[in-house]
């Protein structure tokens, strides 16, 4: 009889993926370190909607733990989940503050979008949408997400800063936080050149230690108890969300989550070489079920929509290939549920270098784009450049879809485009038209 460990290795396909428990564990820790900021950023944003900050902190940890564990155990992918940036801002600033909707009702809308996800997945519609993405755009999505990650890292490091005249500009390279990030960037890069497998994690931990020794960052832990989740758990108002005018809110949660997740899935899958020979994503239905259940869980616990995280690419870059990576990340979020303030000590200066380097690694897919064919090159470039510049994976996919479809039609090759691509292109056009009002 094979041992439990051997069965687990077989289930997670360690041999086929060329991975090990050590590699997967280090990758899971790396992913967690690069996305632990959500434990504090998400509550601070939702708190402006009137939600109790301690309760949202606990809900954030719980939702991330459940989502990541499901993704790892059920779908067996190295993709971690947590409440999504952008959607939490939409929840607070557009829905609650902009429309005057009570946060309990807004949570109800998140719940309904999760249920809609579940139904669409069960009917196979979401799988059809994922499979409809033109293979020509896969590489550009991966590269665009790489630019996106690097852009976030450069901003967090203070290497680039906002500028009214030029949009962005070079930051103060003598600032302590920026110098720390540059140190982490050089250290991690040197370790990668020396082929040290845990290079990214060592870089994060070393920069964190140097920041602590030099007193560069200030840590002020707030009072917290896991019991605070009772202030947000089961506080959603589903009946209110079913009222007139709220279907629009549900649709936005649904639309953005769907395409952000698809983009993340394509990017991480491309980097980890998880696609099959037909360029399809194995077990895609399990991925989508995990995401839907995580969003429903998050709304019940008291947080906004849960999505796949592009920071998962850091774990993949560290060698993560199986669901064990996501399970380790989920377990760490489970630990954070009880000791959340401790993870507030991880400064952005320590994680920014990891994001920059992971972004550079994801640019390798650019070489797979057929740049000599303008019908492919133009949609690919639009996808790649729109993701970081609009700060949205969904927008990048939209530009790519529209460009791809229109160029096919204008060249008289409209029969090469599937009906689902036409439908999605139409939805993207309607979305942009609506957003422009």
C-alpha positions as CSV (number, residue, x, y, z in Angstrom):
1,X,0.0,0.0,0.0
2,X,1.4,3.4,-0.9
3,X,2.0,5.8,2.0
4,X,-0.1,8.9,2.5
5,X,2.8,11.1,1.3
6,X,3.2,9.0,-1.8
7,X,-0.6,9.3,-2.5
8,X,-0.4,13.0,-2.1
9,X,2.6,13.3,-4.4
10,X,0.7,11.3,-7.0
11,X,-2.5,13.4,-6.6
12,X,-0.6,16.6,-7.0
13,X,1.5,15.1,-9.9
14,X,4.9,15.9,-8.4
15,X,6.7,13.7,-10.8
16,X,5.1,15.0,-13.9
17,X,5.6,18.6,-12.8
18,X,9.1,18.1,-11.6
19,X,8.5,19.5,-8.1
20,X,9.0,18.6,-4.4
21,X,7.6,19.3,-1.0
22,X,10.4,21.7,-0.2
23,X,10.0,23.7,-3.5
24,X,6.2,23.9,-3.1
25,X,6.5,25.0,0.5
26,X,9.0,27.7,-0.3
27,X,6.8,28.8,-3.2
28,X,3.7,29.0,-1.0
29,X,5.5,31.1,1.6
30,X,6.8,33.4,-1.2
31,X,3.3,33.9,-2.6
32,X,2.0,34.7,0.9
33,X,4.8,37.2,1.6
34,X,4.1,39.1,-1.6
35,X,0.3,39.4,-1.0
36,X,0.1,39.6,2.8
37,X,-0.4,43.4,2.4
38,X,-4.1,42.6,1.5
39,X,-4.7,41.7,5.2
40,X,-4.4,45.4,6.0
41,X,-5.1,47.3,2.8
42,X,-8.5,45.6,2.2
43,X,-9.8,46.5,5.7
44,X,-8.6,50.1,5.4
45,X,-10.5,50.5,2.1
46,X,-13.7,48.8,3.3
47,X,-13.6,50.7,6.6
48,X,-14.3,53.9,4.6
49,X,-17.6,52.2,3.6
50,X,-18.4,52.1,7.3
51,X,-17.4,48.5,7.9
52,X,-15.7,47.5,11.2
53,X,-12.0,47.3,10.5
54,X,-11.2,44.4,12.8
55,X,-14.1,42.4,11.5
56,X,-13.0,42.9,7.8
57,X,-9.4,42.0,8.8
58,X,-10.7,38.6,10.1
59,X,-13.0,38.2,7.1
60,X,-10.1,39.0,4.7
61,X,-7.9,36.3,6.2
62,X,-10.7,33.7,6.3
63,X,-11.7,34.4,2.6
64,X,-8.1,34.2,1.4
65,X,-7.5,31.0,3.4
66,X,-10.7,29.2,2.1
67,X,-10.1,30.4,-1.5
68,X,-6.5,29.4,-1.6
69,X,-7.0,26.0,0.1
70,X,-9.9,25.2,-2.4
71,X,-7.8,26.2,-5.4
72,X,-4.9,24.1,-4.2
73,X,-6.8,21.0,-3.0
74,X,-9.6,20.9,-5.6
75,X,-8.1,22.5,-8.7
76,X,-4.5,21.7,-7.9
77,X,-3.1,25.0,-9.2
78,X,-0.4,27.2,-7.6
79,X,-2.8,30.2,-7.6
80,X,-3.8,32.0,-4.4
81,X,-7.0,33.9,-3.8
82,X,-8.0,36.9,-1.7
83,X,-10.3,39.9,-1.7
84,X,-9.5,41.8,-4.9
85,X,-7.9,45.2,-5.2
86,X,-10.0,47.4,-7.4
87,X,-13.2,45.6,-6.6
88,X,-12.9,46.6,-3.0
89,X,-12.4,50.2,-4.2
90,X,-15.5,49.9,-6.4
91,X,-17.4,48.5,-3.4
92,X,-16.5,51.4,-1.2
93,X,-16.2,54.5,-3.5
94,X,-18.7,53.7,-6.3
95,X,-21.3,51.6,-4.6
96,X,-21.4,52.7,-1.0
97,X,-20.2,56.3,-1.2
98,X,-21.1,57.1,-4.8
99,X,-24.5,55.5,-4.9
100,X,-25.4,55.8,-1.2
101,X,-25.9,52.1,-0.8
102,X,-25.6,50.6,2.7
103,X,-22.6,48.3,3.0
104,X,-24.9,45.4,4.2
105,X,-26.7,45.7,0.8
106,X,-23.4,45.9,-1.1
107,X,-22.3,42.7,0.6
108,X,-25.5,41.1,-0.6
109,X,-24.6,42.1,-4.2
110,X,-21.2,40.4,-3.8
111,X,-23.0,37.3,-2.6
112,X,-25.4,37.3,-5.5
113,X,-22.4,37.7,-8.0
114,X,-20.8,34.7,-6.3
115,X,-24.0,32.7,-6.7
116,X,-24.2,33.8,-10.4
117,X,-20.6,32.6,-10.8
118,X,-21.5,29.3,-9.4
119,X,-24.5,28.9,-11.7
120,X,-22.6,30.0,-14.8
121,X,-19.8,27.5,-13.9
122,X,-22.3,24.7,-13.4
123,X,-23.8,25.4,-16.8
124,X,-20.4,25.4,-18.4
125,X,-20.7,29.1,-19.6
126,X,-17.6,30.3,-17.8
127,X,-15.6,27.4,-19.2
128,X,-16.7,28.4,-22.7
129,X,-15.6,32.0,-22.1
130,X,-12.1,30.8,-20.9
131,X,-11.7,28.5,-23.9
132,X,-12.8,31.2,-26.3
133,X,-9.8,33.3,-25.6
134,X,-7.7,33.3,-28.8
135,X,-4.5,31.4,-28.3
136,X,-2.7,34.3,-29.9
137,X,-3.5,36.5,-26.9
138,X,-2.3,34.1,-24.2
139,X,1.4,35.3,-24.4
140,X,0.4,38.9,-24.5
141,X,-1.8,38.5,-21.3
142,X,1.2,36.9,-19.5
143,X,3.5,39.7,-20.6
144,X,1.0,42.4,-19.7
145,X,0.5,41.0,-16.2
146,X,4.3,40.9,-15.9
147,X,4.5,44.6,-16.8
148,X,1.6,45.2,-14.3
149,X,3.4,43.4,-11.5
150,X,6.6,45.3,-12.2
151,X,4.8,48.6,-12.3
152,X,3.3,48.0,-8.9
153,X,6.7,46.9,-7.5
154,X,8.4,50.0,-8.9
155,X,5.7,52.2,-7.4
156,X,5.9,50.5,-4.0
157,X,9.6,50.8,-4.0
158,X,9.4,54.6,-4.7
159,X,11.5,54.2,-7.8
160,X,8.6,55.7,-9.9
161,X,6.2,58.2,-8.5
162,X,3.0,60.1,-9.8
163,X,3.7,63.3,-11.6
164,X,1.1,65.8,-12.8
165,X,3.0,66.8,-15.9
166,X,4.3,63.5,-17.1
167,X,1.9,61.0,-15.4
168,X,4.9,59.2,-13.8
169,X,8.4,60.2,-13.0
170,X,11.6,59.0,-11.3
171,X,11.4,59.0,-7.5
172,X,14.0,60.0,-4.9
173,X,16.6,57.2,-5.2
174,X,18.2,58.4,-2.0
175,X,15.0,57.8,0.1
176,X,15.6,55.1,2.7
177,X,12.7,52.9,1.5
178,X,13.9,53.1,-2.1
179,X,17.4,52.3,-1.1
180,X,16.1,49.2,0.8
181,X,14.2,48.1,-2.3
182,X,17.2,48.6,-4.5
183,X,19.2,46.5,-2.1
184,X,16.6,43.7,-2.2
185,X,16.5,43.9,-6.0
186,X,20.2,43.5,-6.4
187,X,20.4,40.7,-3.8
188,X,17.5,38.8,-5.3
189,X,18.9,39.2,-8.8
190,X,22.4,38.1,-7.7
191,X,20.9,35.0,-6.0
192,X,18.8,34.2,-9.1
193,X,21.9,34.5,-11.3
194,X,23.6,32.0,-9.0
195,X,20.6,29.7,-9.5
196,X,19.5,29.7,-5.8
197,X,16.0,28.2,-5.8
198,X,14.8,30.2,-2.8
199,X,16.2,33.5,-4.1
200,X,13.0,35.5,-4.0
201,X,12.1,34.4,-0.5
202,X,15.6,35.0,0.8
203,X,15.5,38.5,-0.8
204,X,12.2,39.4,0.9
205,X,13.3,38.1,4.3
206,X,16.8,39.8,4.1
207,X,15.3,43.1,3.1
208,X,12.7,42.8,5.8
209,X,15.5,42.1,8.4
210,X,17.6,45.1,7.1
211,X,14.5,47.3,7.4
212,X,14.0,46.2,11.0
213,X,17.6,46.7,11.9
214,X,17.8,50.2,10.4
215,X,14.4,51.3,11.7
216,X,13.3,52.3,8.2
217,X,9.7,51.4,8.7
218,X,7.3,52.0,11.5
219,X,5.0,49.2,12.7
220,X,2.0,50.1,14.9
221,X,-0.1,47.0,15.5
222,X,-3.8,47.7,16.3
223,X,-6.0,45.9,18.8
224,X,-7.4,42.7,17.1
225,X,-9.3,39.6,18.0
226,X,-10.5,36.8,15.7
227,X,-13.8,37.2,17.4
228,X,-14.2,40.5,15.8
229,X,-15.5,38.7,12.7
230,X,-18.9,38.6,14.3
231,X,-19.3,42.3,13.4
232,X,-19.3,41.5,9.7
233,X,-20.1,37.8,9.4
234,X,-23.6,37.1,8.1
235,X,-24.4,40.9,8.0
236,X,-25.2,40.9,4.3
237,X,-28.6,42.1,3.1
238,X,-29.5,39.9,0.1
239,X,-33.1,41.1,-0.2
240,X,-31.9,44.7,-0.5
241,X,-29.5,43.7,-3.2
242,X,-32.3,42.1,-5.2
243,X,-34.1,45.5,-5.3
244,X,-34.5,47.7,-8.3
245,X,-31.3,49.1,-9.7
246,X,-28.9,46.7,-8.0
247,X,-28.5,44.3,-10.9
248,X,-26.1,46.8,-12.4
249,X,-23.8,46.5,-9.3
250,X,-24.0,42.7,-9.4
251,X,-23.1,42.7,-13.1
252,X,-20.0,44.9,-12.5
253,X,-18.8,42.6,-9.7
254,X,-19.4,39.6,-12.0
255,X,-17.8,41.1,-15.1
256,X,-14.6,42.4,-13.6
257,X,-14.0,39.4,-11.4
258,X,-14.6,37.0,-14.4
259,X,-12.0,38.6,-16.7
260,X,-9.5,39.5,-14.0
261,X,-9.5,35.9,-12.9
262,X,-9.3,34.6,-16.5
263,X,-6.3,36.9,-17.1
264,X,-4.5,35.9,-14.0
265,X,-5.2,32.2,-14.8
266,X,-3.8,32.6,-18.3
267,X,-0.7,34.5,-17.1
268,X,0.2,32.2,-14.2
269,X,-0.6,29.1,-16.3
270,X,1.6,30.3,-19.1
271,X,4.5,31.0,-16.7
272,X,4.1,27.6,-15.0
273,X,3.6,25.8,-18.3
274,X,0.4,24.3,-17.1
275,X,-1.5,24.3,-20.4
276,X,-2.0,21.0,-22.2
277,X,-1.0,20.2,-25.8
278,X,-4.2,21.6,-27.2
279,X,-3.4,24.9,-25.4
280,X,-6.3,24.4,-23.0
281,X,-6.4,24.7,-19.2
282,X,-6.9,21.3,-17.6
283,X,-9.5,21.2,-14.7
284,X,-10.7,24.7,-15.6
285,X,-14.1,23.9,-14.1
286,X,-12.6,23.2,-10.7
287,X,-10.7,26.5,-10.9
288,X,-13.9,28.4,-11.5
289,X,-15.9,26.5,-8.8
290,X,-13.1,27.4,-6.3
291,X,-13.3,31.1,-7.2
292,X,-17.1,31.2,-7.0
293,X,-17.2,29.4,-3.6
294,X,-14.5,31.7,-2.3
295,X,-16.5,34.8,-3.3
296,X,-19.6,33.5,-1.6
297,X,-17.6,32.6,1.5
298,X,-16.1,36.1,1.5
299,X,-19.4,37.8,1.3
300,X,-20.8,35.7,4.2
301,X,-17.7,36.5,6.3
302,X,-17.9,40.2,5.5
303,X,-15.6,41.2,2.6
304,X,-15.7,42.2,-1.0
305,X,-15.2,39.9,-4.1
306,X,-12.5,37.3,-3.9
307,X,-10.2,36.9,-6.9
308,X,-7.1,35.1,-8.1
309,X,-4.0,37.1,-7.3
310,X,-1.3,38.0,-9.8
311,X,1.2,37.8,-6.9
312,X,0.8,34.0,-7.3
313,X,3.4,34.5,-10.1
314,X,6.0,35.1,-7.4
315,X,5.4,31.6,-6.1
316,X,5.5,30.2,-9.6
317,X,8.8,32.0,-10.2
318,X,10.1,30.4,-7.0
319,X,9.3,26.9,-8.4
320,X,5.7,26.3,-7.4
321,X,3.9,24.1,-9.9
322,X,1.2,22.2,-8.0
323,X,-1.8,23.0,-5.7
324,X,0.5,22.5,-2.7
325,X,1.8,26.0,-3.3
326,X,-1.7,27.5,-2.9
327,X,-2.4,25.2,0.1
328,X,0.7,26.5,1.9
329,X,-0.4,30.1,1.2
330,X,-3.9,29.3,2.4
331,X,-2.6,27.8,5.6
332,X,-0.6,30.9,6.3
333,X,-3.7,33.0,5.8
334,X,-5.4,30.7,8.3
335,X,-2.6,31.4,10.8
336,X,-3.0,35.2,10.0
337,X,-6.6,34.9,11.0
338,X,-5.5,34.6,14.6
339,X,-2.4,36.8,14.6
340,X,-3.1,39.3,11.8
341,X,-1.2,42.3,13.3
342,X,2.1,40.4,13.1
343,X,2.0,40.4,9.4
344,X,1.8,44.1,9.3
345,X,5.5,44.2,10.0
346,X,6.2,43.2,6.4
347,X,7.2,46.4,4.6
348,X,6.5,47.2,1.0
349,X,10.3,47.7,0.5
350,X,10.8,44.0,1.1
351,X,8.1,42.8,-1.3
352,X,8.6,45.4,-4.1
353,X,11.8,43.8,-5.4
354,X,10.1,40.4,-5.7
355,X,7.3,41.9,-7.8
356,X,9.8,43.7,-10.1
357,X,11.8,40.5,-10.7
358,X,8.7,38.3,-11.2
359,X,7.5,40.9,-13.7
360,X,10.8,40.6,-15.7
361,X,10.5,36.8,-15.7
362,X,7.0,36.9,-17.2
363,X,8.2,38.9,-20.1
364,X,9.8,35.8,-21.7
365,X,6.4,35.0,-23.3
366,X,6.8,38.1,-25.6
367,X,9.1,36.0,-27.8
368,X,6.1,33.6,-28.5
369,X,4.1,36.4,-30.2
370,X,4.2,36.4,-34.0
371,X,5.2,40.1,-34.4
372,X,5.5,39.8,-38.2
373,X,1.7,39.3,-38.4
374,X,0.0,42.6,-37.7
375,X,-3.3,40.8,-37.2
376,X,-1.8,39.2,-34.1
377,X,0.8,41.8,-33.2
378,X,-1.6,44.7,-32.8
379,X,-4.1,43.0,-30.5
380,X,-1.3,41.4,-28.6
381,X,0.4,44.8,-28.0
382,X,-2.9,46.5,-27.1
383,X,-3.5,43.7,-24.5
384,X,0.0,44.0,-23.1
385,X,0.2,47.7,-22.8
386,X,-3.4,48.3,-21.6
387,X,-3.1,46.0,-18.5
388,X,-0.5,48.1,-16.7
389,X,-1.6,51.5,-18.0
390,X,-5.3,51.1,-17.1
391,X,-4.4,49.1,-14.0
392,X,-6.8,46.3,-15.0
393,X,-6.3,42.9,-16.5
394,X,-10.0,43.0,-17.6
395,X,-9.3,46.2,-19.6
396,X,-6.3,44.6,-21.3
397,X,-8.3,41.6,-22.3
398,X,-11.0,43.9,-23.6
399,X,-8.6,45.8,-25.9
400,X,-7.1,42.6,-27.1
401,X,-10.5,41.0,-27.9
402,X,-11.9,44.0,-29.7
403,X,-8.7,44.5,-31.7
404,X,-8.4,40.8,-32.6
405,X,-12.1,40.6,-33.8
406,X,-12.2,43.9,-35.7
407,X,-9.0,43.1,-37.6
408,X,-10.2,39.7,-38.5
409,X,-13.5,41.1,-39.8
410,X,-11.8,44.0,-41.7
411,X,-9.5,41.5,-43.4
412,X,-12.4,39.4,-44.6
413,X,-11.5,36.5,-42.3
414,X,-14.5,36.7,-40.1
415,X,-15.2,33.0,-40.4
416,X,-12.1,32.3,-38.3
417,X,-13.7,34.0,-35.3
418,X,-15.9,31.8,-33.1
419,X,-19.4,33.0,-32.1
420,X,-18.3,33.2,-28.4
421,X,-15.5,35.6,-29.3
422,X,-18.1,37.8,-31.2
423,X,-20.3,37.8,-28.1
424,X,-17.5,38.7,-25.7
425,X,-16.3,41.4,-28.1
426,X,-19.8,42.9,-28.1
427,X,-19.9,42.8,-24.3
428,X,-16.5,44.5,-24.1
429,X,-17.7,47.3,-26.5
430,X,-20.9,47.8,-24.5
431,X,-18.9,47.9,-21.3
432,X,-16.6,50.6,-22.6
433,X,-19.5,52.6,-24.0
434,X,-21.2,52.4,-20.6
435,X,-18.0,53.3,-18.7
436,X,-17.6,56.4,-21.0
437,X,-20.9,57.9,-19.9
